[in-house]
Amino acid sequence: MHAIGLRVALLERDGDAVAEVARGLDPGLGSALALTVDVDDTAAVEAALGEVEGRWHAPDILVNNAARTVPGSVWDIALDEWDAVMTTNLRSVLVLTRLCAAPMRQRGWGRVINLSSLAGQQGGTLAGAHYSAAKAGVLALTKVFARELAPYGVTVNAVAPSAVLTPAVDELGAAAVAEAAKGIPVGRLGRPEEVAALVAYLAGEDSGFVTGATFDINGGTHMR
C-alpha cells in the first residue's frame, strides 16, 4: 500500500516489530504510523483510530489482516482457545469495519479488503479448525458489508490465499511447509508481494465495480 503512494497506519500488538516495519517504509515516519494495538481490545482499537484521524483523517482504506493460528486436532481445541482465535480472526473484522466504514460511507468512497484463506473455503485443518471456521466467517461478513455499503461508493472484498511464505507459515515447520507445496499445482508457496499486489488493486480506483467478491490466490489449488 505504501509503495503505491498511500500513507499507512499499522496496527500490531508487538510494538518493536511494528515500529521497525514503519521505519522500513519511511525512515522519517511522515507517511507510516506505527501503533501498538491488540485488535482483540476494542477500546484500544477505537483509540488507535482516533489517533490516525487526529494525525491525518479517518481511513479511506481498511485492510483486515490480523490472524492467529493454533495447529491441532479439532477434538483437542479448548473452548477458551476457540474464543481467542475467533476474536482475533473474525470479531476484529466486524469491529474495525464498523468503525472505519462509517466515515467512508459519509464521504461516499472507501475500500475494505479482508484477508481470508483457502482454509476458510475448504475447511483445512493445518492451521486449526477454529482458524478455518473464522476465515469462513470472514467470507460471509465480507458479503454482508458489501451489500450494506455498495450504495455509498464503498467496496468490500476478500482475498483468500493458500500457504504464503510468511513468519506464521514458517512456525508450522519445514516439513509441513514442504508437504503443503506438494499439493499446489504451481509447485511452490505464494509470495507476500503477490498477495500485496492483489490487495493494492482492490484498494484502487479501478476496482470500484468489484464488491462482495472473494479473490483466490492459491497457485491453482482451488479452482472454480
PyMOL commands that set and color helices and strands:
alter all, ss='L'
color gray80, all
select helices_A, chain A and resi 2-4+15-25+42-55+74-76+79-107+118-122+129-152+167-170+174-182+192-203+205-207
alter helices_A, ss='H'
color red, helices_A
select strands_A, chain A and resi 8-12+32-36+61-64+110-115+154-161+214-217
alter strands_A, ss='S'
color yellow, strands_A
deselect
rebuild
show_as cartoon
